[in-house]
Amino acid sequence: MSRLLIASFLLGAVSLSASDAVGEAACPVTRAPDGSEPGRVGTPQLWAFVTTHWKLGFSGRKLPYFSEGFSPYKEGEPPLAVVARRLDSPAPLVWSNRVNSAGPSFLYRDGPPPRKPDDPGFMITSLSIPTSGCWEIAARYARTRDKIETLTYTVWVAP
């Protein structure tokens, strides 16, 4: 009796792995033109370094976004919204909780030099994806009301 239970458990594990492989193969993850991980994705107005294969369980995965001319000193709380939606199965949308500005001070060992309004920086937020599967991540940056930039990419979240 216990052998039957173990065998059915192992068969279930094998079928789950095969199902995940089919799901991953069907997921249109964002790729570079050569078919590899894309690295930098977007335009000078809104871009990110993208990793398209995530592991489930990284609570609050950090997502940095960049924009030409962005100053962390002018935009302490940038108007960036990031949302994830699952493409391969019904699931609730996942929104980023908070967006912060980050500056270039990490580049200096002896502390940052005096701040200048034009110093480069980036925006950072996080997402907690609740389930494995195929997820589309969309970022919307509204520098001004009439100038809205959007960046969308797709990732596979493994169990």
C-alpha positions as CSV (number, residue, x, y, z in Angstrom):
1,M,0.0,0.0,0.0
2,S,2.7,2.5,0.9
3,R,4.6,1.6,-2.4
4,L,1.5,2.5,-4.3
5,L,1.3,5.9,-2.5
6,I,5.0,6.6,-3.1
7,A,4.6,5.6,-6.8
8,S,1.6,7.9,-7.3
9,F,3.5,10.7,-5.6
10,L,6.5,10.2,-7.9
11,L,4.3,10.1,-11.0
12,G,2.6,13.2,-9.9
13,A,6.0,14.9,-9.5
14,V,7.1,13.8,-12.9
15,S,3.9,15.0,-14.5
16,L,4.2,18.4,-12.7
17,S,7.7,18.8,-14.0
18,A,6.6,17.9,-17.5
19,S,3.7,20.4,-17.2
20,D,6.1,23.2,-16.1
21,A,8.4,22.5,-19.0
22,V,5.5,22.8,-21.5
23,G,4.4,26.0,-19.7
24,E,7.9,27.5,-19.9
25,A,8.3,26.5,-23.5
26,A,5.0,28.3,-24.3
27,C,5.8,31.4,-22.3
28,P,6.9,34.2,-24.7
29,V,9.8,35.4,-22.4
30,T,11.5,38.6,-23.6
31,R,14.6,37.8,-25.6
32,A,17.5,39.6,-27.2
33,P,17.8,39.5,-31.0
34,D,20.3,36.6,-30.6
35,G,17.8,34.6,-28.5
36,S,19.7,35.1,-25.2
37,E,18.7,36.9,-22.0
38,P,17.9,40.4,-23.1
39,G,19.9,42.5,-20.6
40,R,19.0,46.1,-21.2
41,V,15.4,46.5,-22.6
42,G,13.5,49.7,-23.5
43,T,14.3,53.1,-24.8
44,P,16.3,56.0,-23.4
45,Q,13.1,57.4,-21.8
46,L,12.4,54.2,-19.8
47,W,14.6,51.1,-19.6
48,A,15.7,48.3,-17.3
49,F,18.1,45.4,-17.0
50,V,15.9,42.4,-17.5
51,T,16.4,38.8,-16.2
52,T,13.6,36.7,-17.7
53,H,13.9,33.6,-15.5
54,W,12.9,34.1,-11.9
55,K,12.6,31.7,-9.0
56,L,9.4,31.7,-7.0
57,G,9.9,32.7,-3.4
58,F,12.1,35.8,-3.8
59,S,9.7,38.0,-1.8
60,G,9.9,41.6,-3.0
61,R,12.2,41.1,-6.0
62,K,14.0,44.5,-6.6
63,L,13.3,46.1,-10.0
64,P,15.5,49.1,-10.9
65,Y,14.3,51.3,-13.8
66,F,16.2,54.1,-15.6
67,S,15.3,57.1,-17.6
68,E,17.6,59.5,-19.5
69,G,17.7,62.7,-17.5
70,F,16.2,61.2,-14.4
71,S,17.4,63.0,-11.2
72,P,16.8,61.3,-7.8
73,Y,17.0,64.8,-6.2
74,K,14.2,66.2,-8.3
75,E,11.9,63.2,-8.1
76,G,12.1,61.7,-4.6
77,E,9.0,59.6,-5.3
78,P,8.9,59.1,-9.0
79,P,5.6,58.6,-10.8
80,L,6.3,55.0,-11.8
81,A,3.8,52.2,-11.6
82,V,4.7,48.6,-12.1
83,V,2.1,45.8,-12.4
84,A,2.5,42.1,-13.2
85,R,-0.2,39.9,-14.8
86,R,-0.1,36.2,-15.3
87,L,-0.5,35.2,-18.9
88,D,-0.9,31.4,-18.7
89,S,-3.5,31.1,-16.0
90,P,-6.0,33.3,-14.1
91,A,-4.4,35.1,-11.2
92,P,-4.8,38.5,-9.5
93,L,-2.7,41.4,-10.7
94,V,0.4,42.1,-8.6
95,W,1.3,45.8,-8.1
96,S,4.5,47.3,-6.8
97,N,3.9,48.8,-3.4
98,R,6.3,51.8,-3.4
99,V,8.7,53.4,-5.8
100,N,11.8,55.2,-4.5
101,S,14.6,57.2,-6.1
102,A,18.2,56.1,-5.8
103,G,21.2,58.1,-6.6
104,P,24.8,57.6,-7.6
105,S,26.3,57.8,-4.1
106,F,27.1,54.0,-4.2
107,L,29.8,54.9,-6.7
108,Y,32.0,56.7,-4.1
109,R,34.0,55.0,-1.4
110,D,34.6,58.2,0.7
111,G,31.0,59.3,0.7
112,P,29.1,61.1,-2.1
113,P,30.2,64.5,-3.4
114,P,27.8,67.4,-3.0
115,R,24.6,66.7,-4.8
116,K,23.9,68.3,-8.1
117,P,20.4,68.5,-9.6
118,D,21.6,66.8,-12.8
119,D,23.3,63.8,-11.1
120,P,22.0,60.5,-12.7
121,G,20.0,58.1,-10.7
122,F,17.4,55.4,-11.0
123,M,14.0,54.4,-9.8
124,I,13.6,51.2,-7.7
125,T,10.6,49.2,-6.7
126,S,9.8,45.6,-6.0
127,L,7.2,42.9,-6.9
128,S,6.2,39.7,-5.0
129,I,5.0,37.3,-7.6
130,P,2.7,34.8,-5.7
131,T,2.8,31.8,-8.2
132,S,5.1,30.2,-10.7
133,G,4.2,30.7,-14.4
134,C,4.4,33.1,-17.2
135,W,4.2,36.8,-16.1
136,E,4.1,40.0,-18.0
137,I,5.7,43.0,-16.2
138,A,4.5,46.4,-17.3
139,A,6.0,49.7,-16.0
140,R,4.5,53.1,-16.7
141,Y,6.5,56.2,-16.0
142,A,4.6,59.6,-16.2
143,R,7.4,62.2,-16.2
144,T,4.7,64.7,-17.1
145,R,1.0,64.4,-17.8
146,D,1.5,64.5,-21.6
147,K,4.7,62.4,-21.6
148,I,4.1,58.8,-20.5
149,E,6.6,56.0,-21.2
150,T,5.7,52.3,-21.0
151,L,8.0,49.3,-20.8
152,T,6.7,45.8,-21.0
153,Y,8.5,42.5,-20.8
154,T,7.7,38.8,-20.0
155,V,9.4,36.5,-17.5
156,W,9.1,32.9,-16.5
157,V,8.8,32.3,-12.8
158,A,9.9,28.8,-11.9
159,P,8.5,26.9,-8.8
